[in-house]
Amino acid sequence: MRLTLLRRLVLMALLCITLTAEAFYVPGYGGPHIARISNDTVVVVSGRTYRYTVDTPEDSGLVSTITTVEALLQEMGDGYTVTDAHGTPKAAGPLVTGDRLVTQPTANHHPGVKSYYVLVQAMALGGTLTATRPAITLNTPQDITLHFTAGQRSPDVTVQLYLPPGVIATMEHTMVNVIGRGTVLLKDLATQSIGRTGIGYPYTRVGNATITPGSDGGQLVTLQHLDLRPANGTDVLLLIKNVTLTKPGAYTIRASYTTSQPDRLQSAPVSVSLMAVRTISDLERVPDKRTPYHETADVHLRWTAGKGMVKLQQSTDSGRHWVRTATQADNGQAQIRGLRPAQLYSFRLQVKDGPRKGYSNAVYYHSGPLDIKRFGASGADGEDNTAQINTAISYLHSIGGGTLLFSKGVYNVRTVHLQSNVWLYIDKDATIKSLKGADAPETTWFSDWRYRSGLSPTDIGPYADPENYLTKQDVGHHYFRNAMFFGERLDNVKIIGNGRISGNKNLVTGDKVMNNAPDSRADKMFVLKLCTNLEIGGLYRPHDLWYDSLKDVPFYINGPTDTDNMLHIDQAGHFVLLATGTDTISMHDTWLGKDNPSNARDIFDFMACNEVTVTNIYSRVSADDIIKPGSDCSLGFTRPARHYRVRNVIGDTNCNLFQVGSETADDIMDICVDNIYVLGANKAGFSISTNDGAHVKDIHLNCGHTGPIHSRSRMLRTTAPFFISISNRGRILGAKAGKYAFTEDGRKHNELLIRNVAIGQVENILINGIDISEVYGGSSFRGDRWKAYDGTQKKATSIIAGYALPDAAAVNGGLDFRLPDGRHTGYITNVSFTDVHITDKGGHPAADTLQSPPELGVGQYNIGDLKVQPSYGLWARHVKGLSIHQCSFRYEQPDGRYALFLDDVDSASIEDVQLLPPATHAQAVKLRNSHAVSIRMAP
């Protein structure tokens, strides 16, 4: 019964693909190596490109693309052999001009033997061209979306798309998206932002677009100077708006491209055909994208309205029998309610009269979740269920989306390939576990050998090639496919439930992951790259999660206190979630590390993401940051990050509970965090940094922007409660560095300085309503939960540290550069602390008042790089606009340092503040090179 249903589902999927053509593709000639086939000749590709795997030596990436016997036979399919010019069979090796491709007689085709002359030509590998739908209705304005991807990577690429007569593009109404940078009108491509780069970066624009009329009445759309070295899925998405076709038949669109490096090569054209039909061709099921997750038996259909009486029909037997529904189908919309659960439905429109008379294309819907066990997975531990899961996801995607249910059982996977509009539901008694042998890291144009990780003020690796985007961040950030769950350029993905997902000790946490055997290079649980509308979490509750310190467990307040609704995640590798360039994200109701104390390194890394919501998260312990907004260069370009709403985050970490950065290649703004409970942090509880030139602005803690403040936020066992900083690491495209020897406060330096990237900015930081004690690095990451302070753990003051380049007079030979905006000091501006109460461990001698922490810099941008601070409560340097109101600063053991130390602070207001003075003198506040400072202590 199960196999019969499986066959039915697979056949249905094939039928749906034929009808709806989610990826409708007509190849040019068989594959990327076959340029052309005539009556007696097959033209095959020969050329060169750069192609690096993680194992390729740095000087060995230049490879030949010459067609081999194996590649030709694979692309031609069964029934062929290859011989040399003399008729001697060839089973392997490169093809040469004069070889022969010979057909072999078979029962189904090739009734006789035929020989094709093989001609090898210097050309680029063939690309792919697809359209989102195979047909368009006559005399009805409809959009055409084309996806083109080049067969090999190159900078400075020219892409040409031929549009036949009737398919009309305009600069003002046709839109383009190049490698995921964002959709713009063709007329605006030349002015689209390329992201943040260093001065002198050779690319100053995304590309140029022109439209040229053809002699046959068609058009040639030409896109020039495209940087296609990054591979982010579709290279060119072209959206042609409001196309009206007036003649029935096939309309063939062709595309080709020309590389510039390592050689100038042109590809053979590839094509896709659209059929102009009289009937309705764009009936579609509108995906449900509402958050939080919920199942519904309702279906929303839409199509382009037109003349003629429209009736809606449905089928429950895969289209063998159709019945009319009572649902009204008016004005291009229909809402179908009350469908039977667990049923596959087909829908189509019947037009009774008029120019569109006949039946529309069909669409499909499976009402309710579809159990993975129907695809052959038993749920018994020990099986590899990767194939069944990916088959099920592909099937659901082909019918327009749906929910895949993981019912009671254990399901083992290598890499799950997520798809748009497909949701995964993990039931309470279900576990998904990782196996070794996940997908390999992707092949790239550049090598990342010059820099994969590390903190060094003298490592030139990240700057050796200013155009190499792979060396601008740690290795875990720029490989995406070596993950347990992977999705790229998707929309509407949900992973929901109160079951468990485990890395099962098969997801790696270390930066040397690529030194492992090929089957042990997966280091991420969820990777979503350039996606939209993502939701991951447990069964949503509107109540607030908080922490029971006596039981060491989370609980819900203002509602049911149990946590049975939460999704459980453990052993997730370097990242639980690496979301890069992904917008509209909801992470909620998740317990990390419950089932296994070995949790993960980073929990949620949001790189260049926008519209992010995080609520009700408990992380028992992690090796790195828990919530991390940032922006890096891993896409081959930078994107800004904006609008985060984070609420009810509880956790213990070897690093920071919350951190902006350290990857700050583009601007990060509008982040509001309410209700945090820091159980331990071996760096900072709350960290904000800009290191790579970004403008970080409007970061708020406990301002109530996410909802009511239900409890006092708490921070325990942190090396430093707050770390707000600027450095000029400058790891962005085009950055240039030089090594300089200089002296700072008597300390000699010989290290890198960035020459062509402006110092970043941090401004408008509001911190409210938090109680802080046990100020030492006391995370339970190393074992004990929690080891009491014994004098060996690290500890630091709350820090606000801007950045200043060394004075020219202090540099051997002087400074030979000027930063782009002329600023050589980066001030942190407008920082406010209100109702913040810190009790420090104390115990420092009065001699530490003479401490002068060094400036931060390349490879030196962490708390530990600032050594010992001359104050116990707050130390601030290079700040403009500091407000400390209704706060208190105390210590447990007598401390000889100042309570507050302001160095190069302009305009500060200290009001209604309680301070314990130093143990050995009466001066609680120390000012150095500071101006306009007002102080009024609390009575």
Secondary structure by P-SEA (a helix, b strand, c coil): caaaaaaaaaaaaaaaaaacccccccccccccccccccccbbbbbbbbbbbbccccccccccccccccaaaaaaaaccccccccccccccccccccccccbbbbbccccccbbbbbbbbbcccccbbbbbbccccccccbbbbbbbbbbbcccccbbbbbbbbccccccccccbbbbcccccccccccccccccccccccccccccbbbbbbbccccbbbbbbccccccccccccbbbbbcccccccccbbbbbbbbcccccccccccccbbbbbbcccccccccccccccccccccbbbbbccccccbbbbbbbcccccbbbbbcccccccbbbbccccccbbbbbbbbbcccccccccbbbbbbccccccccccccccccccaaaaaaaaaaaaaaaccbbbbbccbbbbbccccccccbbbbbcccbbbbbbcccccccccccccccccccccccccccccccccccccccccccccccccbbbcccccccccccbbbbcccccccccccccccccccccccbbbccccccccccccccbbbbbccccccccccccccccccbbbbccccccccccccccbbbbcccccccccccccccccccccccbbbbcbbbbcccccccbbbbccccccbbbbbcbbbbcccccccccccccccccccbbbcbbbbcbbbbcccccccbbbbbccccccccccccccccccccccbbbccccccbbbbccccccccbbbbbbbbbcccccccbbbbbccccbbbbcbbbbcbbbbccccccccccccccccccccbbbbcccbbbbbcccccccccccccccccccccccccbbbbccbbbbccccccccccccccccccccccccccccccccccbbbccccbbbbccbbbbbccccccccbbbccccbbbbcbbbbbcccccccccccccccbbbbbbcc
